[in-house]
Amino acid sequence: MGRLKRAGSGAAELVLWEEQHGRSSSAICYPNVSSCITVTARVSTGVAGVHLTIATEAELIEQALALLKSDGAASAQYIYVIGAIRRFKIGTRYAGVDTRKKMSALIRGAINPHAKVLFFDTATCKQDTHIIVRCSGTQLSAAWVDSSVARVRGAAFPQLEGLVQIPTSSFEQR
C-alpha cells in the first residue's frame, strides 16, 4: 500500500498534488486533475482537503477520509467532491467509490453522517484542470482552469489567470 503525504498544516495557501492531504487557512490548489477527484471541507481554521487518483488504493482512500476528519472536517456541513468524477468512477479499482452514491455514503460514514456531499464533475470542462478552492468566512468557493494554459510547479501556490468560477447551483448532491 502507498502512503498519503501531508503537504501542509495551516499554511495560508497550499498545493495538494496526487495522494496528498492538508489544511490551509485560506486556499487549496489541486493541480492536474484529469482522472482524479478532490475532497474538500470547510473547517474552523480554514479549508482541508485530499487529492485522490484512480490508482489510490481502498485503504489509502479510507485513510485519507479519516485524516480529513482529524483535520477538522467532522463538523463540516458540506463536503465537496470536485474532479473528473466520471473518469474516476470508471478507472478506480475500489468498488466503494465507483458511484456517486457509494462515494457519498463512504464520505459521510468516515467524516460526518450529517454532512451534505456535493459533486462537481470537471470532465465536462476540460481534460486536465487545476482546481482552486478558497474559503472566506464560512463560505467556500471553487474554480477551475485548463492546465494546458496555466502551470503549477512544486509547492508554490500559483497565481492563475482565466479561472472559471463554479457556481453553487452547479453542484449536485447525492
N, C-alpha and C positions, 0 to 999 in steps of 0.2 A: 504494500500500500504506500502511496505517496504521502506527502506531508503538506499541510497548509502552511503558508508563510505569513507572519504578521508583518504588514507593511508600515504600520504606524499606530500610535495611540494618542489621539488628541491633537495632532498637528492641525493647523488651520486648513490646509488643503492637502489632499492625499491622492496618490495614483495607486490603483489596485490592478496589477497585472493578473494573468490567469492563476488561479488557485492561491490567491492572496486574500487576506481579510484585514480589516482595520476600522478605526474610528477616527473621525475628523470633527473639528469644531465647526466647520462651515461647508466643505465641499469634497466630493469624491469624483475622480475621473476613472472610468473603466475603459482602457484602450483596446482597440482592435477586436471588437465584439462581432464575430462573423457566424459562429455556431455556438456561442456561449450564452449564458444567462447571468444576470447580476441580481442579487437580492439585497435590498436596502431598506433600512428603517430609520425613522426619526427617533433619536434617543435624547435623554435630558441634557447631555453635553454636546449635542450636535447631530451627527449622522454616522451610522455604522453600516458596513456592507461587506459583501463577499462576491468574488468573480469566479464562476464555475464553468468548466468546459464539458463538452460531450464525453471526454475521456476521464473526467473526475469520477473516481470510484465511489460506490454507495457509502462506504464507511466514512470517506472524506466529506461527502455531501452532508451526512448526518453530523459529523464533527463541526463542519462549517456553520451549520444552523445552531448548534449548541454554543459555539463561540460568539455568534451574533447575539444570542440570548444573553450571554455573560457580558457582552459589551453594552448592555442596557436595553436591548430590544424586547425584553419580557413585558414591558409596559406599553409597547408601541400599539397604537390604534390601527395603523395602516402599515403594511409591509408591501414593498413594491418589487415586482419581478419584471425587469426590463432586459431585453436582449433578443436574440434570434430564436425565439421560443419554438417556432415550428421546426427549424433545423435541429435544435437541441432535442426535442421530443423524438424525432426520427433517429438521431445519432447516438443518444445515450444508451449505455448498457444497463442502466439501473431502472428497472420496471417501476420503482416507487416514484419516479418523476417523468414518466413518459406520456402523461396527460396533464392538462392544467388542473383538473380536479384532484389528481393524486398529488401534484406539487403543492397545491393549496392546503390539502389535508396534512401533508408532511410538515410544511412550514408552520401551520397553526399548532400542530401537535408538539413540535420541537421548541417553539418560541412562545406563542401566546394563543390559546384556544379561542380567544375573543377577538383577535385581530382580523381585520379585513385584508385579504390578499388581492392586490390589484396588479394586472398584467398589461404590458405594452410590448408588442412584437415589432422589433426593428427590421425584420425581414422584409416588411413592406416598404421600408425606406431605402436602404442600400444594402449591398452585400456585406460590407465591412464598415462598422461605425465606431466612433468613440462616444461614450455616454458620460454626461456630466450630471451629477445630482447635487443640488445645493439646498441648504436649509437656511431659512430666515425666520426667526421667531419660532413659531410652532409649525410652520409650513415647509414642505419640501417642493422643489421644482426640479424638473428633469428636462434635458435637452440632448440632442444627438447632432453629430456632424459626420460627414463622409470622411473616412480615414484616408482616402487617397488624396485629399486636398489639405489635410492637416496632420502634422506629425506630433507624436508624443514620444519623448525619449526619457528613459530611466525613471527616476522618482521625482523629477521636476514637474510641478503642476503646469500644464500648458495654458497659454493664452490663445484660445481657439477662436477663429473668426468663422462666420457662417453657421453658427449654432441654430438649430431649429428647435424651438420650444415644443414640448409635448403637452398639449392641453389636457387638463384634468379630465375632461369629457372623453378623451381617447383611451383611458384606462378601462379595462374590463375586470369585473370582479367575478371570482369563482369561489 
